[in-house]
Amino acid sequence: MGKKSRIKNKAAKKERMPYVARTFEGLPHEADWIALREFVPSATAVIQLASGRSVRICSLLPGNGAGIVRPDGEIWVGLQVAHNFGDISRDLAYVVETALELEPGQPVPMGDPGVGPRLQDLIDPSSGFEVEVHQGFDYWVEGTEERPETADLLAEANDTVAPTVRLESVESAYWTEMGPQRFLRWVMTEDETPLLDALARLRVRGEDTLGDGTKLIGHFRGHGRLVPVWEFEVDAAALEEPARAFRSRLDVALADDSPLTTEERSARNSIVSRQVTI
């Protein structure tokens, strides 16, 4: 291939969307989108498009699929997928756009979406995002004919699901049980700097727990937001009131804009040292 041909082919490559760190910003319940994308094993929520069409957002679809048009015509979109072309919101919008052109019963093929509308451009601004957590993937086969091979696949998938509960007293906090351990992962939408400052203030006061026997073990960063993680030995119901009380203490700490003390700066550094990015 000559030099001119190589230049021509390079120029013909599809233009890519720029990388977006906070890809779910501007969507209803941003923190729940992050949770379903990153760690909630089985959950769904329905969104309304500006066109009036509804779309079911799923944490995971069979075979880690990007999307599917169900036999009844309903569009399902999967969040936990392998592809990432720089702007996840654009990827998801491409899945929706493609699904709208498919016949019922068809999976959505995923490719490089190139430049185009983001999910924020397609969703009705008044759309809700009410999360329903499932304890398995039985919803995959709702309204379909039962087949032996499907039952085997479903049983295998269900075995991988860690019990998960979304707390009702606060926003976007998810209890989960992994073997003998139990955790609460709480997606918070405050800006990182003031949130870390507030957590440091609470750490120094001994107010960063969710009650006796609980411990804030660290946090991770996901899609531009922080997700503190606690470890404990209680069921989800026992965390509702402690979580509500912690939220009140956190709000007070967030409102404090005074400089951190030496002890608080040390606590902040300790918290930051336990951070990972996903």
C-alpha positions as CSV (number, residue, x, y, z in Angstrom):
1,M,0.0,0.0,0.0
2,G,1.4,3.4,-1.0
3,K,1.8,6.4,1.3
4,K,-1.2,8.2,-0.2
5,S,-3.4,5.2,0.4
6,R,-2.3,4.9,4.0
7,I,-3.0,8.6,4.6
8,K,-6.4,8.2,2.9
9,N,-7.3,5.2,5.1
10,K,-6.2,6.9,8.2
11,A,-8.4,9.9,7.4
12,A,-11.3,7.6,6.7
13,K,-11.3,6.1,10.2
14,K,-14.4,6.9,12.2
15,E,-14.1,9.9,14.4
16,R,-14.3,9.0,18.1
17,M,-16.1,10.7,21.0
18,P,-13.7,12.3,23.5
19,Y,-13.2,10.5,26.8
20,V,-15.7,11.5,29.5
21,A,-14.8,10.7,33.1
22,R,-18.2,11.6,34.6
23,T,-20.2,9.9,31.8
24,F,-23.6,9.7,33.7
25,E,-23.7,13.3,34.7
26,G,-27.0,14.9,33.9
27,L,-28.9,11.6,33.9
28,P,-31.7,11.0,36.5
29,H,-30.2,9.4,39.6
30,E,-26.6,9.5,38.4
31,A,-25.3,7.5,41.4
32,D,-27.6,4.6,40.6
33,W,-26.4,4.4,37.0
34,I,-22.8,4.1,38.4
35,A,-23.9,1.4,40.9
36,L,-25.6,-0.7,38.2
37,R,-22.7,-0.3,35.8
38,E,-20.0,-1.2,38.3
39,F,-21.2,-3.5,41.1
40,V,-24.9,-4.3,41.5
41,P,-25.1,-7.8,40.0
42,S,-28.8,-7.9,39.0
43,A,-31.0,-4.8,38.8
44,T,-33.2,-2.9,36.3
45,A,-34.8,0.5,35.8
46,V,-37.0,1.9,33.1
47,I,-36.3,5.2,31.4
48,Q,-38.5,7.3,29.1
49,L,-37.0,8.6,25.8
50,A,-37.9,12.0,24.5
51,S,-39.7,10.2,21.7
52,G,-42.1,8.6,24.3
53,R,-40.6,5.2,24.0
54,S,-39.6,3.4,27.2
55,V,-36.3,1.4,27.6
56,R,-35.4,-1.0,30.3
57,I,-31.9,-0.5,31.6
58,C,-30.3,-3.7,33.0
59,S,-27.2,-4.2,35.0
60,L,-26.4,-7.3,32.9
61,L,-27.9,-9.1,29.9
62,P,-27.3,-12.7,28.8
63,G,-23.8,-13.2,27.4
64,N,-22.9,-9.6,28.5
65,G,-24.9,-8.4,25.5
66,A,-25.1,-4.7,24.7
67,G,-28.8,-4.8,24.2
68,I,-31.8,-6.7,22.8
69,V,-35.2,-6.1,21.4
70,R,-37.5,-8.4,23.2
71,P,-40.2,-10.4,21.4
72,D,-42.8,-7.9,22.7
73,G,-40.8,-5.0,21.2
74,E,-39.4,-3.7,24.5
75,I,-35.8,-2.5,24.3
76,W,-33.4,-3.8,27.0
77,V,-29.9,-2.2,27.3
78,G,-27.1,-3.8,29.3
79,L,-24.7,-1.6,31.4
80,Q,-22.0,-4.2,32.4
81,V,-20.4,-4.8,29.1
82,A,-16.9,-5.2,27.8
83,H,-16.9,-2.3,25.3
84,N,-15.9,1.3,26.1
85,F,-15.2,3.6,23.2
86,G,-14.4,6.6,25.4
87,D,-17.8,8.0,26.3
88,I,-20.0,5.3,27.8
89,S,-23.1,7.5,27.5
90,R,-22.5,7.7,23.7
91,D,-22.1,3.9,23.6
92,L,-25.4,3.4,25.4
93,A,-27.2,5.9,23.1
94,Y,-25.8,4.0,20.1
95,V,-27.3,0.8,21.5
96,V,-30.7,2.5,21.9
97,E,-30.6,4.1,18.4
98,T,-29.7,0.7,16.8
99,A,-32.4,-1.1,18.8
100,L,-35.0,1.3,17.5
101,E,-34.3,0.1,14.0
102,L,-34.5,-3.6,14.8
103,E,-37.3,-6.1,14.6
104,P,-38.5,-7.8,17.9
105,G,-36.4,-10.7,19.0
106,Q,-33.1,-9.3,17.7
107,P,-29.9,-8.7,19.7
108,V,-28.2,-5.4,19.3
109,P,-24.8,-5.7,17.6
110,M,-22.2,-3.4,19.1
111,G,-19.6,-1.5,17.2
112,D,-17.7,1.7,17.4
113,P,-20.5,4.3,17.7
114,G,-18.4,7.2,16.5
115,V,-19.6,10.8,17.2
116,G,-23.3,11.3,17.9
117,P,-26.0,11.8,20.5
118,R,-25.3,10.8,24.1
119,L,-27.9,9.2,26.3
120,Q,-28.5,12.6,27.9
121,D,-29.7,13.8,24.4
122,L,-32.2,10.9,24.1
123,I,-33.8,10.7,27.5
124,D,-36.9,12.7,28.5
125,P,-35.6,15.2,31.1
126,S,-38.6,14.3,33.3
127,S,-37.8,10.6,33.2
128,G,-37.3,8.7,36.4
129,F,-34.9,5.9,37.2
130,E,-36.5,3.7,39.9
131,V,-34.1,0.8,40.5
132,E,-35.5,-2.7,41.1
133,V,-32.9,-5.0,42.6
134,H,-33.3,-8.7,41.7
135,Q,-31.9,-11.6,43.6
136,G,-31.2,-13.5,40.3
137,F,-31.7,-13.2,36.6
138,D,-35.2,-14.8,36.3
139,Y,-36.4,-11.6,34.7
140,W,-34.4,-12.5,31.7
141,V,-36.9,-15.2,30.7
142,E,-40.1,-13.4,31.7
143,G,-42.7,-13.8,28.9
144,T,-40.6,-16.3,26.9
145,E,-41.0,-20.0,26.2
146,E,-39.2,-22.1,28.8
147,R,-36.4,-24.3,27.3
148,P,-34.1,-26.8,29.1
149,E,-30.9,-25.1,27.8
150,T,-32.3,-21.7,29.0
151,A,-33.0,-23.1,32.4
152,D,-29.4,-24.4,32.7
153,L,-28.0,-21.1,31.7
154,L,-30.2,-19.2,34.1
155,A,-29.3,-21.5,37.0
156,E,-25.6,-21.0,36.3
157,A,-26.0,-17.2,36.1
158,N,-28.1,-17.1,39.3
159,D,-25.3,-18.9,41.2
160,T,-23.0,-15.9,40.6
161,V,-25.3,-13.3,42.2
162,A,-24.4,-12.0,45.6
163,P,-27.4,-11.0,47.7
164,T,-27.9,-7.3,47.3
165,V,-30.3,-4.7,48.8
166,R,-30.7,-1.0,48.0
167,L,-31.3,0.9,51.2
168,E,-34.5,2.9,51.4
169,S,-33.5,5.6,53.9
170,V,-30.7,7.1,51.8
171,E,-29.9,7.4,48.1
172,S,-27.8,5.0,46.1
173,A,-26.4,2.9,49.0
174,Y,-26.2,-0.9,48.4
175,W,-25.8,-3.6,51.0
176,T,-24.3,-6.9,49.7
177,E,-23.2,-10.2,51.2
178,M,-20.1,-11.9,49.8
179,G,-19.5,-15.2,51.5
180,P,-19.0,-14.4,55.2
181,Q,-18.5,-10.7,54.6
182,R,-21.1,-7.9,54.3
183,F,-20.5,-4.5,52.8
184,L,-22.3,-1.3,52.1
185,R,-21.2,0.6,48.9
186,W,-22.6,4.1,48.8
187,V,-22.3,6.1,45.6
188,M,-22.0,9.8,46.5
189,T,-22.4,12.6,44.1
190,E,-20.7,15.4,46.0
191,D,-17.5,16.8,44.5
192,E,-14.5,14.8,45.5
193,T,-12.5,17.5,47.4
194,P,-15.2,18.6,49.9
195,L,-16.4,15.0,50.3
196,L,-12.9,13.8,51.3
197,D,-12.6,16.8,53.7
198,A,-16.0,15.9,55.3
199,L,-15.1,12.2,55.6
200,A,-11.8,13.2,57.3
201,R,-13.6,15.4,59.8
202,L,-15.9,12.5,60.6
203,R,-13.0,10.1,60.9
204,V,-11.3,12.3,63.5
205,R,-14.5,12.5,65.5
206,G,-15.1,8.8,65.3
207,E,-18.3,9.5,63.4
208,D,-17.5,7.8,60.1
209,T,-19.1,4.4,61.1
210,L,-22.6,3.1,60.7
211,G,-22.8,1.9,64.3
212,D,-21.1,-0.6,66.5
213,G,-19.2,-3.2,64.7
214,T,-19.0,-1.3,61.4
215,K,-16.0,0.2,59.8
216,L,-15.3,2.5,56.8
217,I,-12.6,0.4,55.1
218,G,-12.0,2.6,52.1
219,H,-13.6,3.9,48.9
220,F,-13.2,3.7,45.1
221,R,-13.7,6.2,42.4
222,G,-16.2,5.3,39.6
223,H,-17.1,7.5,36.7
224,G,-16.0,10.7,38.5
225,R,-17.8,10.0,41.8
226,L,-16.6,8.5,45.1
227,V,-18.0,5.3,46.5
228,P,-17.2,4.8,50.3
229,V,-17.3,1.2,51.5
230,W,-18.2,0.0,54.9
231,E,-17.8,-3.6,56.4
232,F,-20.1,-5.0,59.1
233,E,-21.9,-8.1,60.2
234,V,-25.6,-6.9,60.1
235,D,-28.4,-7.3,57.7
236,A,-29.5,-4.5,55.4
237,A,-32.5,-3.6,57.5
238,A,-30.3,-2.9,60.5
239,L,-28.4,-0.2,58.5
240,E,-31.4,2.0,57.5
241,E,-31.4,4.2,60.6
242,P,-27.6,4.3,61.0
243,A,-27.3,5.3,57.3
244,R,-29.8,8.1,57.7
245,A,-27.9,9.4,60.8
246,F,-24.6,9.2,59.0
247,R,-26.1,11.2,56.1
248,S,-27.1,13.9,58.5
249,R,-23.6,14.0,60.1
250,L,-22.0,14.1,56.6
251,D,-24.2,17.0,55.5
252,V,-23.0,19.0,58.6
253,A,-19.4,18.2,57.8
254,L,-19.9,19.2,54.2
255,A,-21.2,22.6,55.3
256,D,-18.0,23.2,57.3
257,D,-15.5,25.1,55.0
258,S,-13.0,25.9,57.7
259,P,-9.4,24.7,57.0
260,L,-8.6,21.1,58.1
261,T,-6.7,20.7,61.3
262,T,-3.4,18.8,61.3
263,E,-5.2,15.7,62.6
264,E,-7.9,16.0,60.0
265,R,-5.3,16.4,57.2
266,S,-3.7,13.2,58.4
267,A,-7.0,11.4,58.4
268,R,-7.7,12.7,54.9
269,N,-4.4,11.4,53.6
270,S,-5.2,8.0,55.2
271,I,-8.5,7.9,53.4
272,V,-7.0,8.9,50.0
273,S,-4.4,6.1,50.4
274,R,-7.2,3.5,50.3
275,Q,-8.7,4.7,47.1
276,V,-8.8,2.8,43.9
277,T,-10.3,3.8,40.5
278,I,-12.5,1.6,38.4
